[in-house]
Amino acid sequence: MPQSSIVRPYRWLAQYYDRIFSSFRLPIDAARERVLGRILPHVETACDLACGTGTTALILARKGIKTYAVDLSPLMCRLTREKAARARLPVRVLRADMRSFRLPEAVDLITCEYDALNHVPRRADLRMVAKAVERALRPGGHFFFDVNTSLGFERCWSGTIWFEKPSVVIVMRNGHNRQADRAWSDIEWFIRDGSCWRRRHERVEEVCWDSDEIRRVFQETGFDQLRAWDAAPFWKGNPLIGPGCRTVYLARRSQG
Ligand SMILES: C[S@@+](CC[C@H](N)C(=O)[O-])C[C@H]1O[C@@H](n2cnc3c(N)ncnc32)[C@H](O)[C@@H]1O
């Protein structure tokens, strides 16, 4: 793959992801329940794409759904396997890129949550993900995902924010380039190691698309329906996710 298309997988973020972010991603559970409410009872097979630490994969598996979980980060995959083993849930975890992943069977539902779809490095990658998802779904199957919008980038991905948890502090220096529709976060980690604090650095980049582009790409890659919801009502009380900052989508693979 050309250098520009290589993704650096989560490393430190993977290790501390649940400790730092689990409460921030709770609203996505509400969005999933609301948007997939009528669909979920009919889902027999599913895949959580860019599954992170496996939270959603476990929720799906707990409903009796045969569940696959895919992520590019080896550590995220390991954490998902460990969580599934502890919960005694048969989640099958595959390490793969969302732009090229393949599943052993076509599934009824694919989820890709907490702006994971914004994590691809190039604008052209949206089409690659849509094609890979289309290939992995059975005809009539659904793809549920949420993305940051450029307004979301402006609100959330600017300035410096920090979080402190026992033995770990992170400082996120965020920025975005409106013209290029890209955002980044330079993350400084301070991790306690006995009586010392160790410093680590990690960078995450996101690309964003407008709703017209998402609609066009999914239409052109074999989806016959795309519904969209503003995410703000699900993130009530979070001033950073106001109206227009994040969108939740449900796409349906065409029957034909
Ligand atoms: C913001 S986290 C979201 C994790 C999870 N979906 C959640 O809701 O908590 C983004 C995830 O995308 C994964 N990721 C980034 N680029 C990827 C790619 N090209 N293919 C597969 N996974 C990727 C990261 O490793 C990380 O686990």
The ligand as a Gaussian input file, in Angstrom:
#p B3LYP/6-31G(d) Opt

LIG

0 1
 C      -12.625000       5.605000      18.142000
 S      -12.187000       3.898000      18.167000
 C      -13.804000       3.173000      18.135000
 C      -13.820000       1.781000      18.716000
 C      -15.185000       1.145000      18.883000
 N      -15.902000       1.088000      17.619000
 C      -16.020000       1.877000      19.909000
 O      -17.178000       2.197000      19.626000
 O      -15.538000       2.083000      21.031000
 C      -11.616000       3.613000      16.520000
 C      -11.195000       2.180000      16.252000
 O      -10.948000       2.051000      14.866000
 C       -9.835000       1.182000      14.693000
 N       -9.300000       1.430000      13.342000
 C       -8.713000       2.547000      12.886000
 N       -8.425000       2.411000      11.572000
 C       -8.858000       1.188000      11.201000
 C       -8.862000       0.473000       9.966000
 N       -8.361000       1.001000       8.848000
 N       -9.413000      -0.761000       9.939000
 C       -9.932000      -1.325000      11.067000
 N       -9.944000      -0.693000      12.265000
 C       -9.418000       0.552000      12.327000
 C       -8.896000       1.569000      15.827000
 O       -7.930000       0.563000      16.074000
 C       -9.906000       1.740000      16.956000
 O      -10.138000       0.534000      17.627000

